[in-house]
């Protein structure tokens, strides 16, 4: 055997070992992807690969923000805004931010790491994270609503004092005003900015009913909108971007998908003559609870994919109070307690109950198997239990 044949033989053995190593790893990954994890709808592999928010280690959060408290959650931190101020508590229940903030009708919204607090009917709005107030704006008109996107850009809708003109202000993540839209007729309800900071959608009530005024490319000055979509006599309650050009509109009668990429609108009536009790949505699915037009609390919960395809449906005769969701789970607060579900509406029991839960007025999803139930006097963490 020549001298250079031995190195070649070693290389062949090395390549052979490497090949079989890759095969074994691939088979292991496939196996892990098929093994269900503890979280509903997630595999063991996804739970291993994707980091989760910091573990919440307390069973109760104690806020001192006054009355009419509202809550939001981001990455293990919980923010509350009330009539006396705003406060953020970390996953261990310890305070990470407190700021004086007087509000008559406090409201809060969140996107990724950014919280936005505002006073409905007031003139003040603040953007903050878990540890700092990032920007603070004061408006001339009275605030109707506000929203924020994942980049920290935000919209504030105001109404003139004693007038009918609605104004939408768009701010960047430094709190600098970058765009203004004045709506001379109708009543502006809300405004949303797409995730790429380019597209602005404004929901308003006009003489003919609800409509969406759409602007594409707000980084360039323009006097007129690119499109206006009218819903007729349908009353739209809320709009949200589910893609850079696609909007989800929720009305008392239907869910509407309006895609402005080609100037067309795709409308689907998903309620079948029932009345809306509550809804929740995220980047994976939409959930609605619908009451039948009958005596009592008979109704049904439905989950939909973002294209409007029905995922699942379940019936209930229990009183509905509030609902919240994550990308893999749905929490429904009823008068009899808190219920956990996955996207297919398979039910999971709560691990513990509390007499206080029966007086809770809202639920906030913390992660796939944990939720906060609260009112003006308490905020209790409820965890999902194991299947029977």
C-alpha positions in Angstrom: 0.0 0.0 0.0 1.4 3.4 -1.0 1.9 6.1 1.5 -0.9 8.4 0.2 -3.5 5.6 0.3 -3.7 5.5 4.1 -4.7 9.2 4.3 -7.4 8.6 1.6 -8.7 5.7 3.6 -8.9 7.8 6.8 -10.8 10.5 4.8 -13.3 8.0 3.6 -13.9 6.7 7.1 -14.3 10.3 8.4 -16.8 11.2 5.7 -18.7 8.0 6.4 -18.9 8.7 10.1 -19.9 12.3 9.4 -22.6 11.1 7.0 -24.1 8.7 9.5 -23.9 11.4 12.3 -26.0 13.8 10.1 -28.5 11.0 9.5 -28.9 10.2 13.2 -29.2 13.9 14.1 -31.9 14.4 11.4 -33.8 11.4 12.6 -33.6 12.6 16.2 -34.9 16.1 15.2 -37.8 14.5 13.3 -38.6 12.4 16.4 -38.5 15.4 18.7 -40.8 17.3 16.3 -43.4 14.6 16.6 -43.4 14.3 20.4 -45.9 16.7 21.9 -44.6 19.2 24.4 -46.2 20.3 27.6 -47.6 23.4 25.9 -50.8 22.8 23.9 -50.1 22.7 20.1 -46.3 22.7 20.5 -43.8 19.9 20.0 -40.9 19.1 22.3 -38.5 20.3 19.7 -40.1 23.8 19.4 -40.1 24.1 23.2 -36.3 23.3 23.2 -35.4 25.6 20.3 -37.4 28.7 21.0 -36.8 30.5 24.2 -39.8 31.4 26.3 -40.5 34.5 28.4 -39.0 34.6 31.9 -40.9 32.3 34.2 -43.4 34.0 36.4 -42.8 32.8 39.9 -45.5 34.6 41.9 -49.2 33.8 42.3 -50.3 37.4 42.8 -49.3 40.9 41.6 -49.9 43.9 43.7 -50.4 47.2 41.9 -50.8 50.7 43.3 -52.2 52.7 40.3 -55.6 53.8 41.5 -59.0 52.8 40.1 -60.1 51.5 36.7 -57.0 49.5 36.3 -56.1 48.0 32.9 -53.3 45.5 32.2 -50.9 44.4 29.5 -48.1 41.8 29.4 -44.8 41.6 27.6 -42.0 39.1 28.1 -42.8 38.3 31.7 -43.4 41.9 32.7 -46.9 43.0 33.6 -47.9 46.7 33.3 -50.9 48.3 34.9 -52.4 51.8 34.3 -55.0 53.4 36.5 -56.3 56.8 37.5 -53.2 57.6 39.6 -50.3 56.3 37.6 -48.6 53.5 35.7 -46.5 50.6 37.1 -44.6 47.6 35.8 -43.8 44.5 37.8 -41.3 41.8 36.7 -42.0 38.1 36.6 -41.0 37.9 40.3 -43.6 40.4 41.3 -41.0 43.2 42.0 -41.5 46.7 40.7 -39.3 47.7 37.7 -41.0 51.0 36.8 -43.4 53.4 38.4 -44.5 56.8 37.0 -47.1 59.3 38.1 -49.8 59.5 35.4 -53.2 61.0 36.0 -56.0 59.6 33.9 -59.8 59.8 34.0 -60.3 56.8 31.7 -57.0 54.9 31.6 -56.2 52.6 28.6 -53.2 50.5 27.6 -52.0 48.6 24.6 -48.9 46.6 23.9 -46.8 45.2 21.0 -43.8 43.1 21.6 -41.7 45.1 24.2 -43.5 48.4 24.0 -46.4 49.5 26.2 -48.6 52.5 25.3 -50.7 54.1 28.0 -53.2 56.8 27.2 -56.2 58.6 28.8 -59.4 58.3 26.8 -61.0 61.8 26.7 -57.7 63.3 28.0 -54.6 64.7 26.3 -51.7 62.5 27.5 -50.0 59.4 26.1 -46.9 57.6 27.2 -44.7 54.9 25.6 -42.7 52.7 28.0 -41.0 49.4 28.4 -40.3 47.3 31.5 -37.9 49.9 33.0 -38.2 53.3 31.3 -40.7 55.8 30.0 -39.5 56.2 26.4 -41.7 59.1 25.2 -44.5 61.3 26.3 -46.8 63.3 24.1 -49.5 65.8 24.8 -52.3 66.5 22.3 -54.5 69.5 21.6 -57.6 67.5 21.0 -59.1 64.9 23.2 -57.7 61.3 22.8 -60.1 58.8 21.4 -57.7 55.9 21.0 -54.1 54.9 20.4 -52.1 52.0 19.0 -48.4 50.9 18.7 -46.5 48.6 16.4 -43.6 46.2 17.1 -41.0 48.9 16.2 -42.4 51.4 18.8 -44.0 53.6 16.2 -47.4 54.7 17.5 -50.7 56.4 16.4 -52.9 58.7 18.5 -56.4 59.6 17.4 -57.9 62.8 18.8 -61.2 64.7 18.4 -61.4 68.5 18.4 -63.0 70.0 21.5 -66.6 70.8 20.6 -65.9 70.0 17.0 -66.3 67.1 14.5 -62.8 67.0 13.0 -60.8 64.0 13.8 -57.0 64.0 13.7 -54.5 61.1 13.5 -51.0 61.7 14.7 -48.2 59.2 13.8 -45.0 59.2 15.9 -41.8 57.3 15.4 -40.0 55.3 18.2 -38.3 58.5 19.4 -41.7 60.2 20.0 -41.2 62.6 17.1 -44.3 63.4 15.0 -43.8 62.1 11.5 -47.3 62.3 9.9 -50.7 63.9 10.4 -54.1 63.1 8.9 -57.1 65.3 9.4 -60.5 63.7 8.7 -63.0 66.5 8.1 -66.2 64.5 8.3 -67.3 61.5 10.3 -66.0 60.3 13.6 -62.5 58.7 13.8 -62.5 55.6 16.0 -58.9 54.2 15.7 -55.8 54.1 13.6 -53.2 51.4 13.0 -49.7 51.4 11.5 -48.3 48.4 9.7 -45.3 46.6 11.0 -43.0 48.1 8.3 -44.0 51.7 9.4 -45.3 52.5 5.9 -49.1 51.8 5.7 -51.7 53.7 7.8 -55.3 52.5 8.2 -57.9 54.7 9.8 -61.3 53.4 11.0 -64.1 56.0 11.1 -67.9 56.3 11.1 -69.3 58.3 8.2 -72.8 59.0 7.1 -73.0 55.7 5.1 -71.5 53.6 8.0 -68.0 52.4 8.9 -65.1 52.9 6.6 -61.3 52.3 6.4 -59.2 55.1 5.0 -55.9 53.7 3.8 -52.6 55.4 3.1 -49.7 53.6 1.5 -46.2 55.1 2.0 -46.6 57.6 4.8 -42.9 58.5 4.5 -43.9 60.6 1.5 -46.3 63.6 1.8 -49.7 63.1 0.2 -53.0 65.0 0.5 -55.4 62.1 -0.5 -55.6 58.5 0.7 -54.8 55.7 -1.6 -58.0 53.8 -0.9 -61.2 54.0 1.0 -63.2 50.9 1.8 -66.8 51.3 2.9 -68.7 48.6 5.0 -72.1 50.1 4.4 -74.4 49.9 7.5 -72.1 47.5 9.3 -70.7 48.8 12.5 -66.9 48.0 12.8 -65.5 47.9 16.3 -61.8 47.4 15.7 -59.1 47.0 13.0 -55.7 45.5 13.1 -52.9 44.8 10.5 -52.3 41.1 10.2 -49.9 41.7 7.3 -48.3 44.8 5.9 -51.3 45.3 3.5 -54.0 43.1 5.0 -56.4 44.3 7.7 -58.6 42.3 10.0 -61.8 44.3 10.9 -64.1 43.1 13.6 -67.8 44.1 13.5 -70.9 43.1 15.5 -71.9 41.0 12.5 -68.8 39.5 11.0 -65.1 39.3 10.6 -63.7 41.1 7.6 -60.4 40.6 5.8 -59.5 43.7 3.7 -56.4 43.3 1.5 -55.2 46.6 0.1 -52.3 45.2 -1.9 -54.4 45.1 -5.0 -57.2 47.4 -3.9 -59.6 44.6 -3.3 -61.5 43.5 -0.2 -62.3 39.9 0.9 -65.3 39.9 3.2 -66.4 36.8 5.1 -69.4 36.7 7.4 -68.4 34.2 10.1 -71.0 34.9 12.8 -74.2 33.4 11.2 -76.6 35.8 12.7 -75.2 35.6 16.2 -74.0 38.6 18.3 -70.4 39.2 19.3 -69.6 38.7 23.0 -65.8 39.0 22.8 -62.8 38.3 20.6 -59.0 37.9 20.6 -56.4 37.6 17.9 -52.7 37.1 17.5 -50.3 36.3 14.7 -51.5 32.7 14.4 -55.3 32.6 14.9 -58.5 34.6 15.7 -60.9 33.6 18.4 -64.5 34.9 18.9 -67.2 34.1 21.3 -70.8 34.5 20.0 -74.1 34.6 21.9 -77.2 33.0 20.4 -80.2 35.3 20.2 -82.0 33.4 23.0 -82.6 33.5 26.7 -79.6 32.8 28.9 -75.9 32.5 28.0 -76.0 29.9 25.2 -73.4 30.5 22.6 -70.3 29.2 21.0 -66.6 29.8 20.6 -64.9 29.7 17.3 -61.3 29.8 16.2 -60.2 30.8 12.7 -56.9 30.9 10.8 -55.8 34.3 9.6 -57.3 33.6 6.2 -60.7 33.1 7.7 -60.7 29.3 7.6 -62.6 27.8 10.5 -60.3 25.8 12.8 -62.8 24.6 15.5 -66.0 25.4 17.3 -67.5 24.6 20.7 -70.7 25.4 22.4 -71.3 26.7 25.9 -74.2 27.7 28.2 -71.9 29.5 30.7 -71.7 33.3 31.1 -68.8 34.8 29.1 -66.8 37.6 30.8 -63.4 38.0 28.9 -61.0 36.1 26.6 -57.3 36.4 25.7 -54.9 34.3 23.6 -51.3 33.5 22.8 -50.2 31.9 19.5 -50.9 28.4 20.9 -53.6 28.8 23.5 -56.9 30.5 24.4 -58.1 31.5 27.8 -61.8 32.2 28.5 -62.9 33.7 31.8 -66.4 32.7 32.7 -68.5 33.4 35.8 -67.6 29.9 37.0 -63.9 30.2 36.5 -61.0 30.3 34.0 -60.8 27.8 31.2 -57.7 27.0 29.0 -57.9 25.7 25.4 -55.6 25.1 22.5 -56.4 26.3 18.9 -58.6 23.3 18.3 -60.6 24.2 21.4 -59.5 21.2 23.4 -60.0 22.1 27.0 -57.4 22.0 29.8 -58.3 22.5 33.4 -56.9 25.2 35.7 -54.5 23.9 38.3 -56.0 25.9 41.1 -59.1 28.0 41.7 -59.9 30.9 43.9 -63.1 32.4 45.2 -61.9 35.8 43.9 -61.9 34.5 40.3 -65.7 34.7 40.3 -65.5 38.5 40.7 -62.8 39.0 38.1 -63.6 41.2 35.2 -60.8 40.5 32.7 -58.2 37.9 31.8 -54.7 38.6 30.4 -52.7 35.8 28.7 -49.2 35.5 30.2 -48.0 32.5 28.2 -49.5 29.3 26.8 -50.3 27.8 30.2 -50.6 30.8 32.5 -53.0 33.8 32.7 -53.7 36.8 35.0 -57.3 37.3 36.1 -58.0 40.7 37.7 -60.3 43.5 38.7 -59.7 46.8 40.6 -58.8 44.9 43.8 -56.7 41.9 42.8 -54.5 40.4 40.1 -54.1 36.6 40.5 -52.0 34.3 38.4 -53.8 31.1 37.3 -51.9 28.2 35.8 -53.1 25.5 33.5 -53.3 22.0 35.0 -52.5 18.7 33.5 -55.0 16.7 31.5 -57.1 14.3 33.3 
